[in-house]
Structures are given as C-alpha cells and as structure tokens.
Amino acid sequence: MSAKICIVGCGALGSVIGAHVARLDDVEVYAYDVSREHVLAIRESGLRISGAIEFKVKLHATTEAKEIPVCDFGIFATKSLHTRTAVEQTAHIFGSSGAVCSVQNGLGNEEIIAGRVRQVIRGATTMAAHLIGPGHAGFEFYSDLWIGPFEPSGTPFERVQELADLLNRAGLRVVPLQDARGAQWTKLIFNSAVNPVGALTRLHHGAAHRYPPASALYEALLQEGESVAKALGITLHGDPREMIAEGASAQGKRKVSMLQDILAHRQTEVDFINGAIADCGEKLGIPVPLNRALWRLLKGLEHSWTDPA
C-alpha cells in the first residue's frame, strides 16, 4: 500500500521537499497551498525544480484541504505566522495516527500544530530555495534536515525514523535525532542574525557576511542566542557561524527570506525568531538587548506600511 504525505505550504522549501518525494513510486504526494496560480501551474504542467538539481514531477496540488485524503505524514512548510490558520484547515488530514513534521523557521510552530494534531515532529534545515514563478522553485543547495520527536506530543521515535527513511529514499539528506532541540536552536540562532541584519541593511547574505559592521552584529546576536540556549540546557547541534559561512559562499546574491518579505511589504517571521529569543531570554534573566531591539525595529517597519502617519 502506498504511503501518503501532505505538504502544507507548497512554497519554495515545500516544493523542493514535495517534488523529491513525488519521484518515489510507492508514495502519494499531496500539496496544499493558498496560491491558486501556483496550484494551477502545478496541475497543468507539473512542479519544476531547478538549480542544485533539475527535474519536473506531477503531484496532487490543491487549494482545498477537503480534497486531500487522510495522510500518514505531513510536512508543514508555511511561514510561521500562517501556521495556526494552516493547521486549522488541515488537521483532519492526519486523523488519529498521522505524524506532522514542521520544517519552519523559529520557535512555537510545533506547539501550535500539537494543539490540533497528536503526533508532531521537530524539524530544522538550512536548505535554501526560492520561488521563481508559479509551479517553479529554485533550489540553491542541499544540506541536512534534522528531525526528532516534539517531546510533549509523545511521538514515538520509530515514526521519526520512518519519515527519515522515506525522505532519504527521495534523495534528501535527513538525520533522525532522539532530541532535535539542539538542531532547531542552532538554526534559530543562525536566523536571528542573518535574517534581521539582511532585512534592515538590504544586503544579500554574502555581502553582509563580508561587511565588517554587519558581520560584527551577526556575532553579537549569535552570542545572545547561545547564552539563552545554554540557560535552557540545550546543546547546539553544530556552530551557526559555519552555517552563515556556508550560506555566504553559495553562488549568486542570495537574499534571506526576511529581506524578501521586507521588499515585498509582507509581514515577517521576526516574532518567531528574534522575538522568541528575546522572550525566552527575558524570562530567564539573560540579557538579550540586540534581539529585542531588532524585533522592535522590524515591527516598526511592518507597521509603517499600514499606518505611516
């Protein structure tokens, strides 16, 4: 019997993951996205991936969650600010035994998903992708995807391994972990530096990394995040500095997602990234002035689009 997996939020990263899985003969892939133009293009011409790998696949894409059957697994790849709405619309897809993995940025997504889904899996990755157009995602580079049980949900590790095996067979690099908090916090701390600095300076990742004032701000933000993680008893899964260097050395002028949101006048994920670190640090008595300052600056910038007076 074929396994069924639903990609909730078939944007850039969701498209890359979904397209890889859709190449497996024994897996049915369903993509749920609110963009009618994107869904229509996938239905008519298939989902195209270009960049680090080039291929096109057919999969089931829809803007109507009711059209999707009960699935064994789900991958949440929406922007964090859309998680609550997305899980309210799709929770029924996973029934009583489906397991949902968040590969989203920031903190708090698993808690939101767990409010409606029984089995939840943490996920973190530095894979980079962007939408080129409807039905077409640009994939910048492969990197590890770390997944592990979301502890409060009591998800069995066997389910984590089952999902990892499926995704690895599809050509992705997935590492199952008994405790994925370290990987998630490493990605969080990485994002807390590169995203707000890129968004506010409008420098692409490589340029910000090479510009000493921006690079110094990166380091100060990394140190704040690391102090909060240490106070929480979380051991990081690698060094976010290496992740920054990897991203900065990638070909092209890669604009971080928060910069893309700013340029498009879209609400950012800063609440789930710098805001989350600032909230945790302040509760623990750990100094986090830079994370709080950048959160305030970005919230003010968002506010200026709707109430410039």
HELIX and SHEET records of a PDB file:
HELIX    1   1 ALA A   12  VAL A   21  1                                  10    
HELIX    2   2 ARG A   36  SER A   45  1                                  10    
HELIX    3   3 ALA A   65  GLU A   67  5                                   3    
HELIX    4   4 SER A   80  HIS A   82  5                                   3    
HELIX    5   5 THR A   83  THR A   90  1                                   8    
HELIX    6   6 ALA A   91  PHE A   94  5                                   4    
HELIX    7   7 ASN A  109  ALA A  114  1                                   6    
HELIX    8   8 GLU A  151  SER A  153  5                                   3    
HELIX    9   9 PHE A  157  ARG A  169  1                                  13    
HELIX   10  10 ARG A  181  THR A  201  1                                  21    
HELIX   11  11 HIS A  205  ARG A  210  1                                   6    
HELIX   12  12 PRO A  212  ALA A  231  1                                  20    
HELIX   13  13 PRO A  240  SER A  249  1                                  10    
HELIX   14  14 SER A  257  LEU A  263  1                                   7    
HELIX   15  15 VAL A  270  PHE A  272  5                                   3    
HELIX   16  16 ASN A  274  LEU A  284  1                                  11    
HELIX   17  17 PRO A  289  THR A  306  1                                  18    
SHEET    1   A 8 HIS A  60  THR A  62  0                                        
SHEET    2   A 8 VAL A  27  TYR A  32  1                                        
SHEET    3   A 8 ALA A   3  VAL A   8  1                                        
SHEET    4   A 8 PHE A  73  PHE A  76  1                                        
SHEET    5   A 8 ALA A  99  SER A 102  1                                        
SHEET    6   A 8 GLN A 119  THR A 125  1                                        
SHEET    7   A 8 LEU A 145  PRO A 149 -1                                        
SHEET    8   A 8 VAL A 174  PRO A 176  1                                        
SHEET    1   B 4 PHE A  55  VAL A  57  0                                        
SHEET    2   B 4 LEU A  47  GLY A  51 -1                                        
SHEET    3   B 4 HIS A 136  PHE A 141  1                                        
SHEET    4   B 4 ALA A 128  GLY A 133 -1                                        
END                                                                             
